[in-house]
Amino acid sequence: MIETGLKDKVVIVTGAAAGIGRATARRFAEEGCRVASWDVKEAEPEPGGICLKVDVSNAASVDAAVAETVARFGSVHVLVNNAGILRDGQLVKFKDGALAGIMTDEQFDAVIDVNLRGVFVCARAVVPHMIQAGGGVILNASSVVGLYGNFGQTNYVATKSGVIGMTRVWARELGKFKIRVNAVAPGFIATGMIRSIPEKILQGMVAHTPLGRMGQPEDIANAYLWLASDAASFVSGAVISVDGGVVTGT
């Protein structure tokens, strides 16, 4: 059995009300961590943990939540930047020779605010506490589409590519403080976000996945747990694809 070294560690999971975030909060709690579950929606607290209503795109909201988490638990050892949204649309859409639609400023800005700015704001607020604690781990949610692009997702792909860039910068900047920074790039995961996609498209996703199935939220939660653990103590600046082989299958 691998010793994770995570018992009693303080873990913040953003977007923890459902899907990958909920599974991640639960998995860390099972390991004996004290979990602060953050979300704009109501979330269920894990045993020994707390739930806070937090808008990750708002610096004041994040700063207040970090202060409350530290006041309750004394520090922060792991930050899982999982919160994310979709606002899909083509850059421009033509039909019958005429402009039929565009990706609006509102669609673009909303996704940038949560998926990219939110990662930045949360890391900026948490890092000083990690430095004071003698180290820590930051885990950022990217996506396989951040590696190879995807139709109709200019905004989402921009954020997930940007997250990879920030991960690598922070791994360089924060390593001297014993803070490891990594990203996880999920493939097609069976969450509420994915289930809203038409069945025909879902079948196409599975067909392009060499393992022949969609992933489960627990698959990503387990990757986060490993990256946060002592077993990954020399892993930093990495982007781990958890996608059933879909990148190699594209």
ChimeraX attribute file (.defattr): number of C-alpha atoms within 10 A of each C-alpha:
attribute: neighborCount
match mode: 1-to-1
recipient: residues
	/A:1	3
	/A:2	8
	/A:3	9
	/A:4	16
	/A:5	14
	/A:6	21
	/A:7	15
	/A:8	16
	/A:9	19
	/A:10	25
	/A:11	28
	/A:12	29
	/A:13	26
	/A:14	29
	/A:15	28
	/A:16	30
	/A:17	23
	/A:18	19
	/A:19	19
	/A:20	26
	/A:21	26
	/A:22	24
	/A:23	20
	/A:24	29
	/A:25	31
	/A:26	22
	/A:27	19
	/A:28	26
	/A:29	24
	/A:30	13
	/A:31	15
	/A:32	16
	/A:33	24
	/A:34	25
	/A:35	30
	/A:36	30
	/A:37	29
	/A:38	31
	/A:39	22
	/A:40	15
	/A:41	15
	/A:42	15
	/A:43	18
	/A:44	18
	/A:45	20
	/A:46	20
	/A:47	13
	/A:48	12
	/A:49	20
	/A:50	19
	/A:51	22
	/A:52	24
	/A:53	18
	/A:54	23
	/A:55	20
	/A:56	29
	/A:57	22
	/A:58	15
	/A:59	18
	/A:60	14
	/A:61	16
	/A:62	24
	/A:63	18
	/A:64	14
	/A:65	23
	/A:66	22
	/A:67	15
	/A:68	15
	/A:69	23
	/A:70	16
	/A:71	10
	/A:72	13
	/A:73	17
	/A:74	13
	/A:75	20
	/A:76	27
	/A:77	26
	/A:78	28
	/A:79	26
	/A:80	28
	/A:81	28
	/A:82	24
	/A:83	25
	/A:84	22
	/A:85	14
	/A:86	16
	/A:87	17
	/A:88	16
	/A:89	19
	/A:90	15
	/A:91	15
	/A:92	12
	/A:93	14
	/A:94	11
	/A:95	8
	/A:96	6
	/A:97	7
	/A:98	8
	/A:99	10
	/A:100	10
	/A:101	13
	/A:102	13
	/A:103	18
	/A:104	13
	/A:105	9
	/A:106	10
	/A:107	17
	/A:108	21
	/A:109	13
	/A:110	18
	/A:111	24
	/A:112	23
	/A:113	19
	/A:114	21
	/A:115	30
	/A:116	27
	/A:117	20
	/A:118	24
	/A:119	29
	/A:120	20
	/A:121	20
	/A:122	25
	/A:123	20
	/A:124	14
	/A:125	18
	/A:126	23
	/A:127	22
	/A:128	14
	/A:129	19
	/A:130	22
	/A:131	17
	/A:132	12
	/A:133	15
	/A:134	11
	/A:135	20
	/A:136	26
	/A:137	25
	/A:138	29
	/A:139	27
	/A:140	28
	/A:141	26
	/A:142	31
	/A:143	27
	/A:144	23
	/A:145	20
	/A:146	20
	/A:147	16
	/A:148	11
	/A:149	16
	/A:150	12
	/A:151	11
	/A:152	16
	/A:153	20
	/A:154	19
	/A:155	23
	/A:156	29
	/A:157	24
	/A:158	18
	/A:159	26
	/A:160	26
	/A:161	19
	/A:162	18
	/A:163	27
	/A:164	23
	/A:165	13
	/A:166	20
	/A:167	26
	/A:168	17
	/A:169	13
	/A:170	18
	/A:171	21
	/A:172	15
	/A:173	13
	/A:174	18
	/A:175	15
	/A:176	11
	/A:177	16
	/A:178	16
	/A:179	23
	/A:180	28
	/A:181	29
	/A:182	27
	/A:183	29
	/A:184	25
	/A:185	21
	/A:186	25
	/A:187	23
	/A:188	23
	/A:189	22
	/A:190	17
	/A:191	15
	/A:192	11
	/A:193	12
	/A:194	13
	/A:195	11
	/A:196	9
	/A:197	10
	/A:198	9
	/A:199	10
	/A:200	8
	/A:201	10
	/A:202	16
	/A:203	13
	/A:204	10
	/A:205	16
	/A:206	17
	/A:207	15
	/A:208	18
	/A:209	21
	/A:210	15
	/A:211	14
	/A:212	14
	/A:213	17
	/A:214	20
	/A:215	20
	/A:216	17
	/A:217	20
	/A:218	19
	/A:219	17
	/A:220	24
	/A:221	23
	/A:222	16
	/A:223	20
	/A:224	23
	/A:225	22
	/A:226	16
	/A:227	26
	/A:228	28
	/A:229	18
	/A:230	15
	/A:231	14
	/A:232	13
	/A:233	15
	/A:234	9
	/A:235	15
	/A:236	23
	/A:237	21
	/A:238	16
	/A:239	23
	/A:240	17
	/A:241	20
	/A:242	21
	/A:243	24
	/A:244	22
	/A:245	15
	/A:246	21
	/A:247	17
	/A:248	10
	/A:249	11
	/A:250	9
